Amino acid sequence: MKDISKSTKHNSRRNFMKASAMAAAGFYIVPRHVLGGPGFKAPSDKLRIAGIGAGGKGGSDIRSFYESGNADIVALCDVDPNRAAGRIKAHPKAKFYEDYREMLEKENNNIDAVSVSTPDHNHAVQALTAMKMGKHVYVQKPLTHTIHEARVLTQAAEKYKLVTQMGNQGASGDGVRKMREWYAAGLIGEATKVQVWTNRPVWPQGVPWPGESGKKAPKNLNWDLWLGTARQMGYVENLHPFNWRGWWEFGTGALGDMACHLMEPAFRTLDLGYPTGAECSVGSVYTGEFTKGYFPESCPPSSHITLGFDRPNGGNIEFHWMDGGIQPSRPEELGPNEEMGDGGNGVIIEGTRGKMMCSTYGMNPKLLPSSINDSVNVAPTLPRVEGGVGGHYAQWVNACIAGHGSKEYNELSSPFSIAGPLTESVLMGNLAIKSYDLRTPKADGKGFDYPGRGIKLLWDGENMKVTNFEPANQFVSKEYREGFELPKI
């Protein structure tokens, strides 16, 4: 593109031509511990990690890997050196880069694994580039920006036999395992309904696109690299480092931010697969003159999404997601002064014989009514993760060292084989929202019709296709800016 710097464009083309040639030959670089087989460790006995995204959540991820005691941080990458300053100071021997492509090319022989913690729209491209080089990856939630990307990363993890983990720490908590044990013991019977809610967003959503400011980006921010896969545009104020979440071009809204934490307990407990259908309603915005529920660039201020799932042993499950402060009705088994979930967020699973509830990350699970919990004694059958939620990072580090197929690998809490389908289900909700907001001009030229409203989208999960409303399928995947295309596996 015209606005891409010559050096960036040169590096981009050179790197991706090299990656394409490798892919065409069916060749990829294998880390040294994989070559040694399961149980092989690097000479230092530590995993050598490079971090793409070293400020904010990326910084805390890198710190957690390092604190596991089994990892060395050998390279850092961030488009904003100011945000990454803490990690740069903490790891003075780590080489620093702004462009992840340059880092992966130059550090290829020095790294075994890569952490990706960047805005959602860049997750898949960055992770898959590393995976094609034979690097194990840890990717922050949501795993990807689109359903198609989630499927591709899941397939790549299996093809290249890599150790993968999504950053939904609650998957390693004891709470999720206790709920799975309760359900397996038949304490609530067969699940029929799930209700999940969050008080997010806590950033702007449902507002008009601010547009390009006409100003230059701050000196500390490489705006072109921050845009990554997104369309070329001039600097837009107040997107970096947090408010990008509310815009479809970069983020996945409240659903993408929180559902991987909140849907995961029910998804794992009930052994759910791809949804069979989706429908939604969204909150409207009062502009001062009229109520308007259509700002196509922005995620809505609130939404209620209903997904359908088939139970593995027959029957259906009605799965509700609510955000923007919308909550389900209190279960009659819950006392009037008892907290529902953790107040702002929670999960309730209803079955034919009873109900159970938890808060964010699957924490504080309880059967309803609460009075029966003291009398319930179900023996643990699932292995616990050392450190619980906090052990999510060390679990991945140790599995990388042990290698694909090892005991440690098989005990991972959120490998892409699980995180990929979960992410697809999460993003199916956003596909429904985008379809809801599709509009076409009325025949008389006065106003618009919204053909995606008032219908239920039927989903063919295996083929990633809406079968009854073709316009919705444009949201399964996306276009990529030149130099930041999704590699082929």
C-alpha positions in Angstrom: 0.0 0.0 0.0 1.2 3.5 -0.6 1.4 4.4 3.1 3.5 1.5 4.1 7.2 2.4 4.6 9.6 1.0 2.1 11.6 -0.9 4.7 8.5 -2.5 6.2 7.1 -3.4 2.7 10.5 -4.9 1.7 10.7 -7.0 4.8 7.1 -8.0 4.5 7.5 -9.3 0.9 10.8 -11.0 1.5 9.6 -12.8 4.6 6.3 -13.9 3.2 7.9 -15.0 -0.1 10.2 -17.2 2.0 7.3 -18.5 4.0 5.3 -19.3 0.8 8.3 -21.1 -0.7 8.6 -23.2 2.5 4.9 -24.0 2.5 5.0 -25.0 -1.2 7.8 -27.5 -0.4 5.9 -28.9 2.6 8.8 -27.9 4.8 8.8 -26.2 8.2 11.5 -25.7 10.8 11.2 -27.9 13.9 12.4 -26.7 17.3 15.3 -28.5 18.8 13.3 -30.1 21.7 10.9 -31.5 19.2 13.7 -33.1 17.2 14.9 -34.7 20.4 11.5 -36.4 21.0 9.2 -36.4 24.0 11.1 -35.5 27.2 14.0 -33.8 25.5 15.1 -30.5 27.0 17.2 -27.8 25.6 20.7 -27.6 27.0 19.6 -24.8 29.4 16.6 -27.0 30.4 14.5 -23.9 29.7 12.0 -23.0 27.0 13.2 -20.0 24.9 10.2 -17.7 24.4 9.6 -14.7 22.2 6.8 -12.3 23.0 4.7 -10.6 20.4 3.0 -7.9 22.5 5.1 -7.0 25.5 3.0 -4.3 27.2 -0.3 -4.6 29.1 -1.6 -8.2 29.1 1.3 -9.3 27.0 3.7 -8.1 29.6 1.9 -9.9 32.4 1.8 -13.1 30.3 5.6 -12.9 29.7 6.2 -12.3 33.4 4.1 -15.4 34.2 6.1 -17.6 31.8 9.3 -16.4 33.3 8.2 -16.9 36.8 7.4 -20.5 36.0 11.1 -21.0 36.4 11.4 -23.0 33.2 11.5 -20.3 30.6 13.9 -17.7 29.3 12.6 -14.6 27.5 15.0 -14.2 24.6 13.1 -11.7 22.4 10.4 -9.1 22.7 8.3 -7.4 20.1 5.9 -4.5 20.5 4.7 -1.6 18.3 4.8 0.7 21.3 8.2 0.6 23.2 6.8 2.8 25.9 4.2 0.2 26.8 6.8 -2.6 26.7 9.3 -0.7 28.9 8.6 -2.8 32.0 9.4 -6.1 30.2 12.4 -4.6 28.4 13.8 -3.6 31.7 13.0 -6.9 33.3 14.7 -8.9 30.5 17.7 -6.8 29.4 19.3 -9.7 27.4 16.1 -10.1 25.3 16.4 -8.4 21.9 13.7 -5.9 21.1 11.8 -5.5 17.8 8.8 -3.5 16.6 8.0 -5.8 13.7 7.1 -9.4 14.6 8.1 -10.6 11.1 11.6 -9.3 11.5 11.8 -10.8 15.0 10.8 -14.2 13.8 13.1 -14.2 10.9 16.2 -13.0 12.8 15.5 -15.0 16.0 14.3 -18.2 14.4 17.2 -20.3 15.6 17.1 -18.8 19.1 13.5 -19.4 20.1 11.3 -22.5 20.8 8.0 -20.8 21.4 6.0 -17.6 20.9 3.5 -15.7 23.0 0.9 -13.6 21.1 -0.9 -10.9 23.0 -2.0 -8.2 20.6 -5.3 -6.8 19.4 -7.7 -9.5 18.2 -7.4 -8.8 14.5 -3.7 -9.7 14.4 -3.8 -12.9 16.5 -4.1 -15.5 13.8 -1.6 -14.1 11.3 1.1 -13.7 14.0 0.4 -17.1 15.6 0.3 -19.0 12.3 3.5 -17.4 11.0 5.2 -18.7 14.1 3.6 -22.1 13.9 4.7 -22.5 10.3 8.3 -22.0 11.6 7.7 -24.9 14.1 7.2 -22.7 17.1 4.8 -23.7 19.9 2.4 -20.8 20.6 0.4 -19.3 23.5 -2.3 -17.0 22.2 -4.5 -14.6 24.2 -8.2 -14.9 24.1 -10.2 -14.8 21.9 -8.0 -17.1 19.9 -8.8 -15.4 16.6 -10.8 -12.6 15.0 -12.9 -14.8 12.7 -14.4 -18.3 12.7 -12.3 -19.3 9.7 -9.1 -18.3 11.5 -10.0 -20.4 14.5 -10.5 -23.4 12.3 -7.2 -22.8 10.5 -5.2 -22.5 13.7 -6.8 -25.7 15.1 -5.8 -27.5 11.9 -2.3 -26.1 12.0 -1.7 -27.2 15.6 -2.5 -30.8 14.6 -0.6 -30.7 11.3 2.6 -29.4 12.8 2.3 -31.3 16.1 2.8 -28.2 18.2 2.0 -27.4 21.8 -0.6 -24.7 21.9 -2.6 -22.9 24.6 -5.2 -20.1 24.6 -5.0 -17.5 27.4 -8.2 -18.4 29.2 -6.7 -19.1 32.5 -9.9 -20.3 34.1 -9.6 -23.5 32.0 -6.9 -24.5 34.4 -8.9 -23.8 37.6 -10.3 -26.3 40.0 -13.8 -24.9 39.6 -14.3 -26.1 36.0 -13.1 -29.6 37.0 -15.4 -29.8 39.9 -18.4 -28.8 37.7 -17.4 -31.5 35.2 -17.3 -34.1 38.0 -20.6 -33.0 39.4 -22.2 -33.2 35.9 -20.6 -36.6 35.2 -22.1 -37.8 38.6 -25.5 -36.8 37.4 -26.2 -34.3 40.1 -28.2 -32.0 37.8 -29.3 -34.6 35.3 -29.2 -33.7 31.6 -28.4 -30.1 30.8 -31.2 -28.2 29.0 -30.3 -24.6 29.3 -27.2 -22.4 29.9 -27.2 -18.7 30.8 -24.0 -16.6 30.8 -23.7 -12.9 31.4 -21.2 -10.1 31.8 -21.2 -6.4 32.8 -18.7 -5.7 29.9 -18.1 -3.6 27.8 -16.2 -1.1 29.8 -15.0 0.7 26.7 -17.0 2.6 24.0 -19.4 0.4 22.0 -22.4 1.3 19.9 -21.0 4.7 19.0 -20.2 6.3 15.6 -16.8 5.6 14.1 -14.5 8.6 15.1 -12.6 8.4 11.8 -9.1 9.4 11.0 -7.9 12.3 13.1 -5.6 13.9 10.5 -2.9 13.8 13.1 0.3 11.8 13.1 0.5 8.9 15.4 2.6 9.4 18.6 6.3 8.9 18.1 6.3 5.9 20.4 3.6 4.1 18.3 4.3 2.3 15.0 0.8 2.9 13.6 1.3 0.9 10.4 2.4 -2.2 12.3 -0.4 -1.7 14.9 -2.9 -1.8 12.0 -1.4 -5.1 10.8 -4.2 -7.0 9.0 -6.7 -4.1 9.1 -7.4 -1.8 6.2 -5.0 1.0 5.6 -6.0 4.2 7.3 -4.6 7.3 8.9 -4.1 7.6 12.6 -7.3 7.2 14.7 -7.1 8.6 18.2 -7.9 6.6 21.4 -7.9 3.1 19.9 -4.5 2.1 21.3 -4.0 0.6 23.8 -7.5 -0.5 24.9 -10.6 1.0 23.0 -10.0 -1.0 19.9 -12.1 -3.7 21.4 -15.3 -2.0 20.5 -14.7 -1.9 16.7 -15.2 -4.8 14.4 -12.1 -3.9 12.3 -9.9 -4.7 15.3 -11.9 -6.3 18.1 -14.7 -8.7 19.0 -16.5 -6.7 21.6 -17.7 -7.8 25.0 -18.4 -11.3 23.7 -14.9 -11.8 22.4 -13.3 -10.3 25.5 -15.2 -12.3 28.2 -16.9 -15.3 26.6 -13.8 -17.4 26.4 -13.7 -17.0 30.2 -17.4 -17.4 30.9 -18.6 -19.9 28.2 -15.7 -22.2 28.8 -17.0 -23.9 32.0 -20.3 -24.9 30.3 -18.6 -25.7 27.0 -16.2 -28.2 28.8 -18.7 -29.5 31.3 -21.3 -30.3 28.7 -18.7 -31.4 26.0 -20.3 -29.1 23.4 -19.3 -29.0 19.7 -20.3 -26.6 17.0 -23.5 -24.7 17.5 -26.5 -25.6 15.3 -28.0 -22.1 15.1 -27.9 -18.6 16.4 -30.2 -15.6 16.9 -29.8 -12.3 18.7 -31.1 -8.9 19.7 -28.9 -5.9 20.4 -29.3 -2.7 22.4 -30.0 0.6 20.7 -28.3 4.0 21.0 -30.1 7.2 21.7 -28.5 9.9 19.6 -30.5 12.9 21.0 -33.0 12.9 18.2 -34.0 9.3 17.7 -33.0 5.7 18.7 -30.6 4.1 16.3 -29.4 0.6 16.6 -27.1 0.6 13.5 -23.5 1.7 13.7 -22.0 -0.9 11.4 -18.3 -0.3 12.4 -19.1 -0.7 16.1 -20.0 -3.6 18.3 -23.4 -3.0 20.0 -23.7 -1.5 23.5 -25.5 -4.6 24.7 -26.6 -7.9 23.2 -28.5 -11.1 23.9 -27.4 -14.1 21.8 -29.0 -17.5 21.8 -27.1 -20.4 20.5 -28.3 -23.9 20.0 -26.2 -27.0 20.6 -26.8 -30.7 20.3 -26.1 -32.8 23.4 -23.5 -35.5 22.7 -26.0 -38.2 23.8 -29.1 -36.6 22.2 -31.3 -33.7 22.8 -30.7 -30.0 22.6 -29.2 -27.3 24.8 -30.4 -23.6 24.7 -27.3 -21.4 25.3 -27.8 -17.7 26.2 -25.2 -15.0 26.3 -26.0 -11.6 27.7 -23.7 -8.5 27.9 -23.9 -4.8 28.6 -25.4 -5.4 32.0 -28.2 -7.6 30.9 -28.7 -10.5 33.3 -31.0 -13.5 33.4 -33.8 -13.9 36.0 -32.6 -15.1 39.3 -33.1 -18.9 39.8 -35.9 -19.6 42.3 -33.4 -21.8 44.2 -31.2 -18.8 44.8 -31.9 -16.9 48.0 -33.0 -13.2 47.7 -29.8 -11.9 49.3 -27.4 -14.4 47.7 -25.0 -13.1 45.0 -25.7 -14.4 41.5 -22.4 -15.4 39.9 -19.9 -12.7 41.0 -22.5 -9.9 40.6 -21.4 -8.6 37.2 -20.6 -12.0 35.6 -21.7 -15.5 35.9 -22.8 -18.9 34.5 -25.9 -20.9 35.3 -26.4 -24.5 33.9 -29.9 -25.9 34.2 -30.5 -29.6 34.1 -33.4 -32.0 34.3 -32.7 -32.6 38.0 -31.1 -29.4 39.2 -28.9 -26.4 38.6 -25.3 -25.2 39.2 -23.7 -21.8 39.0 -20.2 -20.3 39.0 -18.5 -16.9 38.5 -15.8 -15.8 36.1 -13.1 -18.4 35.3 -15.4 -21.1 36.6 -14.6 -20.0 40.2 -16.8 -20.5 43.2 -18.9 -23.3 41.7 -22.0 -24.2 43.6 -25.1 -26.4 43.3 -28.5 -24.7 43.8 -29.9 -24.3 46.3 -26.7 -23.5 48.1 -27.8 -25.4 51.2 -27.2 -28.8 49.5 -23.5 -28.1 48.8 -22.3 -29.2 52.3 -23.9 -32.6 51.9 -22.5 -33.3 48.4 -19.4 -35.4 48.3 -18.2 -36.3 44.8 -14.7 -37.8 44.6 -12.3 -36.0 42.3 -11.7 -37.9 39.0 -9.9 -35.2 37.0 -6.3 -34.2 37.6 -5.8 -30.7 38.9 -3.4 -28.1 37.5 -0.7 -27.2 40.0 -1.4 -23.6 40.9 -4.9 -23.7 39.4 -5.8 -20.6 37.4 -2.3 -19.2 37.9 -0.7 -22.4 36.8 -2.1 -22.0 33.3 1.2 -20.5 32.1 3.6 -23.0 33.7 1.4 -25.8 32.3 2.1 -24.7 28.8 5.8 -24.0 29.4 6.3 -27.5 30.8 4.3 -29.1 28.0 6.4 -27.4 25.4 9.6 -28.7 27.1 8.1 -32.2 27.3 7.0 -32.1 23.7 3.9 -33.0 21.6 2.3 -36.3 22.6 3.8 -36.3 26.1 1.8 -36.6 29.4 2.2 -32.9 30.0 0.8 -32.2 26.5 -2.2 -34.4 27.0 -3.1 -32.6 30.2 -3.1 -29.1 28.7 -6.2 -27.1 29.7 -6.9 -25.1 26.5 -5.0 -26.5 23.5 -6.3 -25.3 20.1 -8.1 -28.6 19.7 -10.4 -27.3 22.5 -9.9 -23.5 22.3 -10.5 -23.5 18.5 -14.1 -24.9 18.6 -14.8 -22.8 21.7 -13.7 -19.7 19.8 -15.8 -20.6 16.8 -18.8 -20.8 19.1 -18.0 -17.5 20.7 -17.6 -15.8 17.3 -20.8 -17.4 16.0 -22.5 -14.9 18.3 -20.7 -12.0 16.6 -21.6 -13.4 13.2 -25.3 -13.2 14.3 -24.9 -9.6 15.5 -23.3 -8.5 12.2 -26.1 -10.3 10.3 -28.7 -8.5 12.5 -27.3 -5.2 11.4 -27.1 -5.8 7.7 -29.3 -3.4 5.9 -30.6 -2.9 2.3 -32.4 0.1 0.9 -36.2 -0.1 0.7 -37.6 -0.5 -2.8 -39.2 3.0 -2.6 -35.8 4.5 -1.5 -37.2 5.6 1.9 -35.2 4.0 4.7 -33.8 0.5 5.0 -34.8 -3.1 5.5 -32.9 -5.4 7.8 -33.3 -8.9 6.4 -31.1 -10.5 9.0 -33.4 -9.5 11.9 -36.2 -11.7 13.2 -34.7 -14.9 11.9 -32.6 -17.8 13.3 -29.4 -18.5 11.5 -28.9 -22.2 10.8 -25.3 -23.2 11.1 -23.4 -26.0 9.4 -20.4 -26.1 11.7 -18.4 -28.7 9.8 -18.5 -26.6 6.7 -18.5 -23.2 8.4 -21.6 -22.0 6.6 -25.0 -20.4 7.3 -27.4 -22.4 5.3 -30.5 -20.2 5.3 -29.2 -16.6 5.0 -26.3 -16.4 2.5 -25.4 -12.7 3.3 -24.3 -13.8 6.7 -21.5 -16.0 5.3 -19.4 -12.9 4.4 -18.6 -12.6 8.1 -17.1 -16.1 8.5 -13.7 -14.8 7.2 -12.2 -11.5 6.3 -9.8 -9.8 3.9 -6.2 -9.0 4.8 -4.0 -6.0 4.0 -1.1 -6.6 1.8 1.9 -7.8 3.7 -0.2 -9.2 6.6 -2.1 -12.0 4.9 -2.9 -15.2 6.7 -0.4 -17.9 5.7 -1.6 -21.1 4.2 -1.0 -24.3 6.2 
